[in-house]
Each structure stands twice: as C-alpha cells, then as structure tokens.
Amino acid sequence: MHMTEAEVLQTYQKYVVPSYRRTNLCLVKGNGAWVTDTRGKRYLDFFPGWAVSGIGHCHPRVVKAIAEQAKKSIHFSNNFLHPLQAQLAEKLIRLSFPGKIFFANSGAEANEAAIKLARLAGRPNGRYQIISFTGSFHGRTLATLTMTGQHKVQKGFSPLPSGFRKAKFNDLESVKKVLGPKTAAIVIEPIQGEGGVNPARPGFLKDLRRLCTQHKILLIFDEIQTGMGRTGKLFAFQHYQVTPDAMTLAKTLGGGVPIGAIIIAEKYADLFSPGTHASTFGGGPLVCAAALAVLEAIEKEKLLENAVSMGAYLQERLRKISPLVKEVRGAGLMIGCELKVPAAAITEEAQKNGLLVNCTQYNVLRVMPPLTLTREQADLGLSILKKCLN
Ligand SMILES: Cc1ncc(COP(=O)(O)O)c(C=O)c1O
C-alpha cells in the first residue's frame, strides 16, 4: 500500500508513542552514504542510523549475507549450537582481547550484561557499585539510564536503581573520591558520543586501568559507538594501549540488524554460569551472518584506513569551514564540531540542503559518516555545511 508523506505522519501521530523528536523526513531507501525520501529526493547521510549503518546503508556484503542466510535459518535458540555464532565469537575475540563473548540485541542490553557481570565479580567481596562519568550515555533501560551521566535521561523515572556513582570525566581525583570498598567496576566510553564527542585523555584511561588493577575491580569500556572501526581502529581501546576487562558493542556490529555484545576478558569470562543470563534473540544466525559480513567489509575494503584518512581530511577542513566553529575533536570518522551557536538550526538547514547530520549537547555537530565515505562525498557534505554555517 502506497502512503503519502502526510499519511505516514498522521498515522505515526495516531499510533506511535511520541518518545522521539523526529523530523518529518520520511525515508524509504538507503544505499551507502545516501538515503532517499518518499518524493525521491536524495540526502547525503553523515549520521547513518545513529552509527548503526556504520559501513553505509545496505552494504552489498551485508545484504548478500542476510539474503543467503534468511533462506537457511533466521533464528535458533541459544539452547542449540550454530556455526555462525561460533565463527563470530572467535573472530571478535581474536580481534580484541582473549576472553569470551555474550550476544544480546542492543547497546543497552549489552551494558545491562556489563552491570550484571560487575555485580557477579564483586559479590564475594561485597562490591556492587559502579562508577561511571558525567556526560556519558549508556542506554535507556532503567539500570543503564541510571549509569548514564546525564540527568535529562533520568528525569521522571525515580526511584532509580541503587549502586551507581558518578565521577567527573577525565578527572582522576574525582574517581578516587567515589571509589570505595563497595566499588565493583568503572564503566567508561573511551570517547563520549552523545555527550558531545569528548575523547578521554590517554593518561586518564591508563590511570583508570592502574586503579582498577590495584583495587581488583573491573574496567569496562562502552564501545557501542566507538567500536567497529568508527575511530580508525577496530576498537577505540587500541588507540590507548589500555585493555579493558570487558567491552560492550552494538550499532555498527550488525550492519543494520539489531545486535549487542559484551566481550569479557578471560579472568571473568566464566562468571555467567548456566541460568544467570540470557537473551532469546541474542546471537541468532541471521544477525551473526550480518556481523561477519561487516567484519569482512572492514577488513577487505580497508575501511579502517579510510576512516583514518577521511577523518583527518574532514577534521582539517571543518576547522577552517567557518568562524562559527569553536573546536573540532574526535578520532577517525567520529567527529564533534563544536559551534559558537546552537547546532540544531544548522542541522535543520543542512537537511533542507540535502545533508543529514546530528546535533548533540546543544552546540555540537556530530559528524559520523559511513566508514566507506569517499572524497567526493566528503567534499559535498563540507560544501553544504559551509553554506549552512555562513
Ligand atoms: C555509548 C553508547 N552506549 C549505549 C548506547 C545504547 O545503545 P542502544 O540504543 O542500542 O540501546 C548508545 C546509543 O546511542 C551509545 O552511544
């Protein structure tokens, strides 16, 4: 059934919970760095699916993997084995750090597993508290929004679960102030995404590693946004020479289909014993086939190298694009362009001009194009942004 844009909007208004701030743009197709609306107008997408379509919309390898797998099996429960989950687990462990993996369906769910892991590890010593950071974002479930360091996501949902403490991002002294005998883990995004693209200082992560080792507590990296090549390395921790005890992934990992995962270092990898954690959909054949295709694309198409070179190119040009730019920060193709003016008006104007880009924290343009970005696409996006900023 064909619906006009207006009909789609009316139907949403009548039947879909209004929990999102949506634009009226109605999309029907995605291809690489491009999306198309119902009227056939194309937009260059510098924020594909909130980083879910991190290697571009409908990447041919992912499409092929899903289509072929759908003919064989879409889902089996975790009471049975299937080769694709085994292959994906083996590959992700080989590419990150020695340990084991648990598959879920979203970032928040992966972080829920991280919280449960910290509590299991801390339990024998009476440790259960988790320290996270101001400006962080970890999800929208009750526990993960409590772990999130932004009041706006917590407002209206009290009483919040107990056992969460906050420290100031990049400030070791503030961590030491809240760290105590009940602390079980420290959870951090190596580069805060939703918080405004704020990189952790390398020294800060090294200090956290030292502190966690010293107190025998877990250091957990939320790499849901930074992972899977976004920063120019497969995982952001690889920039810092700091290995966490656990790392959560989601978004780009599935190439567009829902997946979440937690990689747990060997020392803690057997804490989840049968019956302690589960997820009905987690790690089914279809999503594993898609994730294997994403990893293959990153490797075979040299997407990490592309993220490094196109990231440097974009960052350098964004710095000079307009006097309204205050600061450009990030790594690879995870770029925050802080403006001296509100960024929402710029993203609206960009959309009118055929470019989709995100605004976060009031005045930060979050520029996260697909890792497949070409020089021509980068130049086109830059020229639209320049027009909007000037
Ligand atoms: C760093 C980080 N952690 C967790 C999440 C939550 O992921 P999901 O929306 O898949 O639950 C997000 C989503 O934006 C994120 O950026």
PDBQT file of the ligand as one rigid body, heavy atoms in Angstrom, charges set to zero:
ROOT
HETATM    1  C1  LIG A 401      27.945   4.750  24.029  1.00  0.00    +0.000 C 
HETATM    2  C2  LIG A 401      26.568   4.191  23.963  1.00  0.00    +0.000 A 
HETATM    3  N1  LIG A 401      26.202   3.244  24.832  1.00  0.00    +0.000 NA
HETATM    4  C3  LIG A 401      24.977   2.697  24.804  1.00  0.00    +0.000 A 
HETATM    5  C4  LIG A 401      24.037   3.089  23.880  1.00  0.00    +0.000 A 
HETATM    6  C5  LIG A 401      22.676   2.460  23.880  1.00  0.00    +0.000 C 
HETATM    7  O1  LIG A 401      22.537   1.640  22.775  1.00  0.00    +0.000 OA
HETATM    8  P1  LIG A 401      21.080   1.150  22.292  1.00  0.00    +0.000 P 
HETATM    9  O2  LIG A 401      20.343   2.357  21.825  1.00  0.00    +0.000 OA
HETATM   10  O3  LIG A 401      21.377   0.173  21.176  1.00  0.00    +0.000 OA
HETATM   11  O4  LIG A 401      20.436   0.505  23.443  1.00  0.00    +0.000 OA
HETATM   12  C6  LIG A 401      24.367   4.087  22.961  1.00  0.00    +0.000 A 
HETATM   13  C7  LIG A 401      23.361   4.548  21.974  1.00  0.00    +0.000 C 
HETATM   14  O5  LIG A 401      23.437   5.626  21.426  1.00  0.00    +0.000 OA
HETATM   15  C8  LIG A 401      25.663   4.646  22.985  1.00  0.00    +0.000 A 
HETATM   16  O6  LIG A 401      26.033   5.592  22.139  1.00  0.00    +0.000 OA
ENDROOT
TORSDOF 0
